[in-house]
Amino acid sequence: MANSRPSFTKRQKERARQERQIEKAQKRAERKQQGPTPSGEPIAELVVTHDEDGQPQGFDFHDFK
């Protein structure tokens, strides 16, 4: 009877792994249906500024919100 325990625990682990895999697949499907911006925060518009030579200037960390 000593050999029956390892296969029982292996079956339990495999069943738990399969359940987690199914839950993850369901969560992925839900996120896919929600769309690309689930956070609800508005996307900030960046304005490109140019220097006196007409070259675009880089963005600063203050430009991103």
N, CA, C and O atoms as a CHARMM CRD file, in Angstrom:
* protein
*
  260
    1    1 MET  N      0.80200  -1.19900   0.00000 PROA 1      0.00000
    2    1 MET  CA     0.00000   0.00000   0.00000 PROA 1      0.00000
    3    1 MET  C      0.84400   1.26200   0.00000 PROA 1      0.00000
    4    1 MET  O      0.30500   2.35400  -0.17900 PROA 1      0.00000
    5    2 ALA  N      2.11000   1.14800   0.18900 PROA 2      0.00000
    6    2 ALA  CA     2.96600   2.32400   0.24500 PROA 2      0.00000
    7    2 ALA  C      3.07500   2.99800  -1.12100 PROA 2      0.00000
    8    2 ALA  O      3.32300   4.20200  -1.18200 PROA 2      0.00000
    9    3 ASN  N      2.89800   2.26500  -2.20900 PROA 3      0.00000
   10    3 ASN  CA     3.02800   2.83300  -3.54500 PROA 3      0.00000
   11    3 ASN  C      1.78400   3.59800  -3.99100 PROA 3      0.00000
   12    3 ASN  O      1.86400   4.37100  -4.94500 PROA 3      0.00000
   13    4 SER  N      0.65100   3.41300  -3.34400 PROA 4      0.00000
   14    4 SER  CA    -0.58000   4.07200  -3.79600 PROA 4      0.00000
   15    4 SER  C     -0.60000   5.56000  -3.45000 PROA 4      0.00000
   16    4 SER  O     -1.27300   6.32700  -4.13800 PROA 4      0.00000
   17    5 ARG  N      0.09700   5.98500  -2.43300 PROA 5      0.00000
   18    5 ARG  CA     0.09500   7.39200  -2.03000 PROA 5      0.00000
   19    5 ARG  C      0.73100   8.32500  -3.06100 PROA 5      0.00000
   20    5 ARG  O      0.14400   9.35900  -3.37900 PROA 5      0.00000
   21    6 PRO  N      1.89700   7.99900  -3.58800 PROA 6      0.00000
   22    6 PRO  CA     2.49200   8.93900  -4.56600 PROA 6      0.00000
   23    6 PRO  C      1.60000   9.16700  -5.79000 PROA 6      0.00000
   24    6 PRO  O      1.49600  10.29600  -6.26800 PROA 6      0.00000
   25    7 SER  N      0.95000   8.10200  -6.31100 PROA 7      0.00000
   26    7 SER  CA     0.11300   8.34500  -7.47900 PROA 7      0.00000
   27    7 SER  C     -1.13100   9.13500  -7.13000 PROA 7      0.00000
   28    7 SER  O     -1.63200   9.89800  -7.95600 PROA 7      0.00000
   29    8 PHE  N     -1.64000   8.96300  -5.91200 PROA 8      0.00000
   30    8 PHE  CA    -2.79900   9.74600  -5.48700 PROA 8      0.00000
   31    8 PHE  C     -2.43200  11.22600  -5.40800 PROA 8      0.00000
   32    8 PHE  O     -3.18200  12.07800  -5.88200 PROA 8      0.00000
   33    9 THR  N     -1.29100  11.52900  -4.81800 PROA 9      0.00000
   34    9 THR  CA    -0.87900  12.93400  -4.72100 PROA 9      0.00000
   35    9 THR  C     -0.55400  13.49600  -6.09500 PROA 9      0.00000
   36    9 THR  O     -0.80200  14.67300  -6.35400 PROA 9      0.00000
   37   10 LYS  N     -0.00700  12.67900  -6.96900 PROA 10     0.00000
   38   10 LYS  CA     0.26600  13.14200  -8.33700 PROA 10     0.00000
   39   10 LYS  C     -1.03900  13.49400  -9.03300 PROA 10     0.00000
   40   10 LYS  O     -1.12300  14.50600  -9.72800 PROA 10     0.00000
   41   11 ARG  N     -2.05900  12.66000  -8.84700 PROA 11     0.00000
   42   11 ARG  CA    -3.35500  12.95200  -9.47000 PROA 11     0.00000
   43   11 ARG  C     -3.95500  14.23300  -8.91100 PROA 11     0.00000
   44   11 ARG  O     -4.53700  15.02400  -9.65300 PROA 11     0.00000
   45   12 GLN  N     -3.81700  14.43800  -7.61000 PROA 12     0.00000
   46   12 GLN  CA    -4.32600  15.66800  -7.00400 PROA 12     0.00000
   47   12 GLN  C     -3.61200  16.88500  -7.56900 PROA 12     0.00000
   48   12 GLN  O     -4.25200  17.87700  -7.91600 PROA 12     0.00000
   49   13 LYS  N     -2.30600  16.81500  -7.66300 PROA 13     0.00000
   50   13 LYS  CA    -1.53200  17.93600  -8.20700 PROA 13     0.00000
   51   13 LYS  C     -1.90700  18.20800  -9.65400 PROA 13     0.00000
   52   13 LYS  O     -2.06800  19.36100 -10.05200 PROA 13     0.00000
   53   14 GLU  N     -2.04800  17.14700 -10.44100 PROA 14     0.00000
   54   14 GLU  CA    -2.39100  17.31700 -11.85600 PROA 14     0.00000
   55   14 GLU  C     -3.78300  17.92100 -12.00000 PROA 14     0.00000
   56   14 GLU  O     -3.99500  18.79300 -12.84300 PROA 14     0.00000
   57   15 ARG  N     -4.73000  17.46600 -11.18700 PROA 15     0.00000
   58   15 ARG  CA    -6.09000  18.01000 -11.24400 PROA 15     0.00000
   59   15 ARG  C     -6.08700  19.49000 -10.85100 PROA 15     0.00000
   60   15 ARG  O     -6.77500  20.29500 -11.47900 PROA 15     0.00000
   61   16 ALA  N     -5.31600  19.85700  -9.81500 PROA 16     0.00000
   62   16 ALA  CA    -5.23700  21.25800  -9.40500 PROA 16     0.00000
   63   16 ALA  C     -4.59200  22.09600 -10.50000 PROA 16     0.00000
   64   16 ALA  O     -5.01900  23.22200 -10.75400 PROA 16     0.00000
   65   17 ARG  N     -3.56600  21.55400 -11.15000 PROA 17     0.00000
   66   17 ARG  CA    -2.90500  22.27300 -12.24000 PROA 17     0.00000
   67   17 ARG  C     -3.88400  22.51200 -13.38800 PROA 17     0.00000
   68   17 ARG  O     -3.92400  23.60700 -13.95000 PROA 17     0.00000
   69   18 GLN  N     -4.66700  21.50400 -13.73600 PROA 18     0.00000
   70   18 GLN  CA    -5.64600  21.65500 -14.81300 PROA 18     0.00000
   71   18 GLN  C     -6.69900  22.69400 -14.45600 PROA 18     0.00000
   72   18 GLN  O     -7.09900  23.48700 -15.30800 PROA 18     0.00000
   73   19 GLU  N     -7.15200  22.70000 -13.20200 PROA 19     0.00000
   74   19 GLU  CA    -8.14300  23.69000 -12.78400 PROA 19     0.00000
   75   19 GLU  C     -7.58300  25.10400 -12.87400 PROA 19     0.00000
   76   19 GLU  O     -8.27100  26.01700 -13.32900 PROA 19     0.00000
   77   20 ARG  N     -6.33000  25.28900 -12.43900 PROA 20     0.00000
   78   20 ARG  CA    -5.70500  26.62000 -12.55000 PROA 20     0.00000
   79   20 ARG  C     -5.57200  27.04300 -14.01300 PROA 20     0.00000
   80   20 ARG  O     -5.76600  28.20900 -14.35500 PROA 20     0.00000
   81   21 GLN  N     -5.23900  26.08200 -14.86400 PROA 21     0.00000
   82   21 GLN  CA    -5.10200  26.38000 -16.29100 PROA 21     0.00000
   83   21 GLN  C     -6.44000  26.82700 -16.88000 PROA 21     0.00000
   84   21 GLN  O     -6.48100  27.75600 -17.68700 PROA 21     0.00000
   85   22 ILE  N     -7.51500  26.18500 -16.49000 PROA 22     0.00000
   86   22 ILE  CA    -8.84300  26.56000 -16.98200 PROA 22     0.00000
   87   22 ILE  C     -9.23100  27.94500 -16.47800 PROA 22     0.00000
   88   22 ILE  O     -9.77500  28.75200 -17.23200 PROA 22     0.00000
   89   23 GLU  N     -8.94800  28.22500 -15.19200 PROA 23     0.00000
   90   23 GLU  CA    -9.26600  29.54600 -14.63700 PROA 23     0.00000
   91   23 GLU  C     -8.49900  30.64700 -15.35200 PROA 23     0.00000
   92   23 GLU  O     -9.05300  31.70600 -15.64700 PROA 23     0.00000
   93   24 LYS  N     -7.21800  30.39700 -15.63200 PROA 24     0.00000
   94   24 LYS  CA    -6.41400  31.39600 -16.34300 PROA 24     0.00000
   95   24 LYS  C     -6.95500  31.63500 -17.73800 PROA 24     0.00000
   96   24 LYS  O     -6.99500  32.77600 -18.19600 PROA 24     0.00000
   97   25 ALA  N     -7.37200  30.57800 -18.42200 PROA 25     0.00000
   98   25 ALA  CA    -7.92100  30.72500 -19.77200 PROA 25     0.00000
   99   25 ALA  C     -9.20800  31.54800 -19.73300 PROA 25     0.00000
  100   25 ALA  O     -9.44600  32.37000 -20.61700 PROA 25     0.00000
  101   26 GLN  N    -10.03400  31.33000 -18.71400 PROA 26     0.00000
  102   26 GLN  CA   -11.26900  32.10300 -18.59000 PROA 26     0.00000
  103   26 GLN  C    -10.96600  33.57100 -18.32800 PROA 26     0.00000
  104   26 GLN  O    -11.61100  34.44800 -18.90300 PROA 26     0.00000
  105   27 LYS  N     -9.99200  33.84700 -17.46600 PROA 27     0.00000
  106   27 LYS  CA    -9.62400  35.23600 -17.18600 PROA 27     0.00000
  107   27 LYS  C     -9.07800  35.91900 -18.43400 PROA 27     0.00000
  108   27 LYS  O     -9.38600  37.08100 -18.69500 PROA 27     0.00000
  109   28 ARG  N     -8.26200  35.19100 -19.21100 PROA 28     0.00000
  110   28 ARG  CA    -7.73700  35.76100 -20.46100 PROA 28     0.00000
  111   28 ARG  C     -8.86000  36.11000 -21.41400 PROA 28     0.00000
  112   28 ARG  O     -8.83900  37.16800 -22.04300 PROA 28     0.00000
  113   29 ALA  N     -9.84800  35.22300 -21.52600 PROA 29     0.00000
  114   29 ALA  CA   -10.97900  35.46800 -22.42500 PROA 29     0.00000
  115   29 ALA  C    -11.77300  36.69000 -21.97300 PROA 29     0.00000
  116   29 ALA  O    -12.22100  37.47900 -22.80500 PROA 29     0.00000
  117   30 GLU  N    -11.95300  36.85400 -20.64600 PROA 30     0.00000
  118   30 GLU  CA   -12.67300  38.02500 -20.13900 PROA 30     0.00000
  119   30 GLU  C    -11.91700  39.31100 -20.44600 PROA 30     0.00000
  120   30 GLU  O    -12.51600  40.30100 -20.86700 PROA 30     0.00000
  121   31 ARG  N    -10.60600  39.29800 -20.23500 PROA 31     0.00000
  122   31 ARG  CA    -9.80900  40.49900 -20.51800 PROA 31     0.00000
  123   31 ARG  C     -9.82700  40.82600 -22.00700 PROA 31     0.00000
  124   31 ARG  O     -9.83200  41.99700 -22.38500 PROA 31     0.00000
  125   32 LYS  N     -9.83800  39.80900 -22.84400 PROA 32     0.00000
  126   32 LYS  CA    -9.86000  40.03600 -24.28600 PROA 32     0.00000
  127   32 LYS  C    -11.17700  40.69500 -24.71000 PROA 32     0.00000
  128   32 LYS  O    -11.19000  41.53500 -25.61000 PROA 32     0.00000
  129   33 GLN  N    -12.27000  40.31900 -24.07000 PROA 33     0.00000
  130   33 GLN  CA   -13.56600  40.90000 -24.40600 PROA 33     0.00000
  131   33 GLN  C    -13.69400  42.33300 -23.89800 PROA 33     0.00000
  132   33 GLN  O    -14.42000  43.13100 -24.49100 PROA 33     0.00000
  133   34 GLN  N    -13.00000  42.67400 -22.81000 PROA 34     0.00000
  134   34 GLN  CA   -13.11700  44.01100 -22.23300 PROA 34     0.00000
  135   34 GLN  C    -12.52000  45.07300 -23.13700 PROA 34     0.00000
  136   34 GLN  O    -13.05000  46.18300 -23.18800 PROA 34     0.00000
  137   35 GLY  N    -11.46200  44.78900 -23.83800 PROA 35     0.00000
  138   35 GLY  CA   -10.86000  45.76400 -24.71900 PROA 35     0.00000
  139   35 GLY  C     -9.47500  46.17800 -24.26000 PROA 35     0.00000
  140   35 GLY  O     -8.97600  45.68500 -23.24800 PROA 35     0.00000
  141   36 PRO  N     -8.85100  47.08800 -25.00700 PROA 36     0.00000
  142   36 PRO  CA    -7.45500  47.42800 -24.74000 PROA 36     0.00000
  143   36 PRO  C     -7.21600  48.32600 -23.53600 PROA 36     0.00000
  144   36 PRO  O     -6.12300  48.28000 -22.97100 PROA 36     0.00000
  145   37 THR  N     -8.18400  49.14600 -23.10700 PROA 37     0.00000
  146   37 THR  CA    -7.95800  50.05900 -21.98100 PROA 37     0.00000
  147   37 THR  C     -8.95900  49.78700 -20.86800 PROA 37     0.00000
  148   37 THR  O     -9.90900  50.55100 -20.69900 PROA 37     0.00000
  149   38 PRO  N     -8.76800  48.71500 -20.10500 PROA 38     0.00000
  150   38 PRO  CA    -9.71000  48.42100 -19.03600 PROA 38     0.00000
  151   38 PRO  C     -9.54000  49.31600 -17.80700 PROA 38     0.00000
  152   38 PRO  O    -10.41100  49.33100 -16.93700 PROA 38     0.00000
  153   39 SER  N     -8.44300  50.05700 -17.71900 PROA 39     0.00000
  154   39 SER  CA    -8.19100  50.86800 -16.53500 PROA 39     0.00000
  155   39 SER  C     -9.14600  52.05500 -16.43800 PROA 39     0.00000
  156   39 SER  O     -9.40900  52.53400 -15.33600 PROA 39     0.00000
  157   40 GLY  N     -9.66500  52.53700 -17.55200 PROA 40     0.00000
  158   40 GLY  CA   -10.60900  53.63900 -17.54400 PROA 40     0.00000
  159   40 GLY  C     -9.95500  55.00200 -17.50900 PROA 40     0.00000
  160   40 GLY  O    -10.65000  56.01700 -17.55400 PROA 40     0.00000
  161   41 GLU  N     -8.64500  55.05000 -17.43100 PROA 41     0.00000
  162   41 GLU  CA    -7.96300  56.33800 -17.41300 PROA 41     0.00000
  163   41 GLU  C     -7.88700  56.90500 -18.83200 PROA 41     0.00000
  164   41 GLU  O     -7.59800  56.16900 -19.77600 PROA 41     0.00000
  165   42 PRO  N     -8.14000  58.19200 -18.98600 PROA 42     0.00000
  166   42 PRO  CA    -8.04000  58.77100 -20.33000 PROA 42     0.00000
  167   42 PRO  C     -6.58400  58.81500 -20.78700 PROA 42     0.00000
  168   42 PRO  O     -5.66700  58.99600 -19.98700 PROA 42     0.00000
  169   43 ILE  N     -6.40300  58.64800 -22.06200 PROA 43     0.00000
  170   43 ILE  CA    -5.06000  58.69100 -22.64400 PROA 43     0.00000
  171   43 ILE  C     -4.70900  60.14800 -22.91400 PROA 43     0.00000
  172   43 ILE  O     -5.46000  60.86100 -23.58100 PROA 43     0.00000
  173   44 ALA  N     -3.57500  60.58300 -22.39800 PROA 44     0.00000
  174   44 ALA  CA    -3.16100  61.97800 -22.54900 PROA 44     0.00000
  175   44 ALA  C     -2.69100  62.23400 -23.98200 PROA 44     0.00000
  176   44 ALA  O     -2.04700  61.39100 -24.60600 PROA 44     0.00000
  177   45 GLU  N     -3.03000  63.40800 -24.47500 PROA 45     0.00000
  178   45 GLU  CA    -2.57800  63.82800 -25.79900 PROA 45     0.00000
  179   45 GLU  C     -1.22600  64.51400 -25.65700 PROA 45     0.00000
  180   45 GLU  O     -1.09800  65.45600 -24.87400 PROA 45     0.00000
  181   46 LEU  N     -0.23900  64.07500 -26.37900 PROA 46     0.00000
  182   46 LEU  CA     1.07400  64.69100 -26.34700 PROA 46     0.00000
  183   46 LEU  C      1.17400  65.71800 -27.46500 PROA 46     0.00000
  184   46 LEU  O      0.75600  65.46600 -28.59500 PROA 46     0.00000
  185   47 VAL  N      1.72300  66.86000 -27.14200 PROA 47     0.00000
  186   47 VAL  CA     1.88300  67.93000 -28.11700 PROA 47     0.00000
  187   47 VAL  C      3.36100  68.03300 -28.46000 PROA 47     0.00000
  188   47 VAL  O      4.20400  68.20000 -27.57900 PROA 47     0.00000
  189   48 VAL  N      3.66200  67.93300 -29.73700 PROA 48     0.00000
  190   48 VAL  CA     5.04500  68.02400 -30.18900 PROA 48     0.00000
  191   48 VAL  C      5.41900  69.49700 -30.34200 PROA 48     0.00000
  192   48 VAL  O      4.74900  70.25200 -31.04700 PROA 48     0.00000
  193   49 THR  N      6.48600  69.88700 -29.67600 PROA 49     0.00000
  194   49 THR  CA     6.96900  71.26400 -29.80200 PROA 49     0.00000
  195   49 THR  C      8.24600  71.26000 -30.62300 PROA 49     0.00000
  196   49 THR  O      9.00500  70.29000 -30.62400 PROA 49     0.00000
  197   50 HSD  N      8.46600  72.37200 -31.32400 PROA 50     0.00000
  198   50 HSD  CA     9.63800  72.48700 -32.19500 PROA 50     0.00000
  199   50 HSD  C     10.51700  73.64600 -31.72000 PROA 50     0.00000
  200   50 HSD  O     10.02400  74.64200 -31.19000 PROA 50     0.00000
  201   51 ASP  N     11.80100  73.49700 -31.91800 PROA 51     0.00000
  202   51 ASP  CA    12.71300  74.59000 -31.55400 PROA 51     0.00000
  203   51 ASP  C     12.77800  75.59900 -32.69600 PROA 51     0.00000
  204   51 ASP  O     12.05000  75.47100 -33.68100 PROA 51     0.00000
  205   52 GLU  N     13.65100  76.60600 -32.56900 PROA 52     0.00000
  206   52 GLU  CA    13.70300  77.67400 -33.57800 PROA 52     0.00000
  207   52 GLU  C     14.17800  77.18000 -34.94100 PROA 52     0.00000
  208   52 GLU  O     13.92900  77.84100 -35.94900 PROA 52     0.00000
  209   53 ASP  N     14.86100  76.02400 -34.99600 PROA 53     0.00000
  210   53 ASP  CA    15.29900  75.46300 -36.28200 PROA 53     0.00000
  211   53 ASP  C     14.24600  74.56400 -36.91800 PROA 53     0.00000
  212   53 ASP  O     14.43700  74.06300 -38.02600 PROA 53     0.00000
  213   54 GLY  N     13.14600  74.36300 -36.22100 PROA 54     0.00000
  214   54 GLY  CA    12.08000  73.52300 -36.77500 PROA 54     0.00000
  215   54 GLY  C     12.24000  72.05200 -36.41500 PROA 54     0.00000
  216   54 GLY  O     11.49400  71.20700 -36.91100 PROA 54     0.00000
  217   55 GLN  N     13.19600  71.74500 -35.56600 PROA 55     0.00000
  218   55 GLN  CA    13.40500  70.35800 -35.15000 PROA 55     0.00000
  219   55 GLN  C     12.49000  70.04300 -33.96000 PROA 55     0.00000
  220   55 GLN  O     12.33200  70.87300 -33.06500 PROA 55     0.00000
  221   56 PRO  N     11.89600  68.86500 -33.94800 PROA 56     0.00000
  222   56 PRO  CA    11.03500  68.52300 -32.80800 PROA 56     0.00000
  223   56 PRO  C     11.87200  68.32500 -31.54600 PROA 56     0.00000
  224   56 PRO  O     12.95900  67.74900 -31.58100 PROA 56     0.00000
  225   57 GLN  N     11.33800  68.81500 -30.44700 PROA 57     0.00000
  226   57 GLN  CA    12.01400  68.65800 -29.16600 PROA 57     0.00000
  227   57 GLN  C     11.54900  67.36300 -28.50600 PROA 57     0.00000
  228   57 GLN  O     10.44800  66.88100 -28.77600 PROA 57     0.00000
  229   58 GLY  N     12.38600  66.80700 -27.64800 PROA 58     0.00000
  230   58 GLY  CA    12.03600  65.57400 -26.94400 PROA 58     0.00000
  231   58 GLY  C     11.01900  65.82400 -25.84700 PROA 58     0.00000
  232   58 GLY  O     10.79400  66.96100 -25.43200 PROA 58     0.00000
  233   59 PHE  N     10.42100  64.76500 -25.39300 PROA 59     0.00000
  234   59 PHE  CA     9.43500  64.85900 -24.32100 PROA 59     0.00000
  235   59 PHE  C     10.14300  64.77200 -22.98200 PROA 59     0.00000
  236   59 PHE  O     11.19100  64.13900 -22.85700 PROA 59     0.00000
  237   60 ASP  N      9.56500  65.40900 -21.99900 PROA 60     0.00000
  238   60 ASP  CA    10.06600  65.37000 -20.63700 PROA 60     0.00000
  239   60 ASP  C      9.12900  64.45600 -19.83700 PROA 60     0.00000
  240   60 ASP  O      8.02400  64.15500 -20.28700 PROA 60     0.00000
  241   61 PHE  N      9.56300  64.02500 -18.67800 PROA 61     0.00000
  242   61 PHE  CA     8.70200  63.13800 -17.89800 PROA 61     0.00000
  243   61 PHE  C      7.44500  63.85000 -17.41900 PROA 61     0.00000
  244   61 PHE  O      6.47300  63.19300 -17.04700 PROA 61     0.00000
  245   62 HSD  N      7.44500  65.18200 -17.42200 PROA 62     0.00000
  246   62 HSD  CA     6.24800  65.93400 -17.03800 PROA 62     0.00000
  247   62 HSD  C      5.16900  65.86600 -18.12100 PROA 62     0.00000
  248   62 HSD  O      3.99700  66.12200 -17.84800 PROA 62     0.00000
  249   63 ASP  N      5.56800  65.51800 -19.35700 PROA 63     0.00000
  250   63 ASP  CA     4.60000  65.44900 -20.44400 PROA 63     0.00000
  251   63 ASP  C      3.68500  64.23000 -20.31800 PROA 63     0.00000
  252   63 ASP  O      2.58700  64.21900 -20.87400 PROA 63     0.00000
  253   64 PHE  N      4.13000  63.21100 -19.59400 PROA 64     0.00000
  254   64 PHE  CA     3.35700  61.99800 -19.44400 PROA 64     0.00000
  255   64 PHE  C      2.63500  62.03500 -18.11400 PROA 64     0.00000
  256   64 PHE  O      3.23500  62.31600 -17.07700 PROA 64     0.00000
  257   65 LYS  N      1.33800  61.74900 -18.14900 PROA 65     0.00000
  258   65 LYS  CA     0.53700  61.76800 -16.90900 PROA 65     0.00000
  259   65 LYS  C      0.06800  60.40100 -16.56200 PROA 65     0.00000
  260   65 LYS  O     -0.61800  60.22100 -15.55500 PROA 65     0.00000
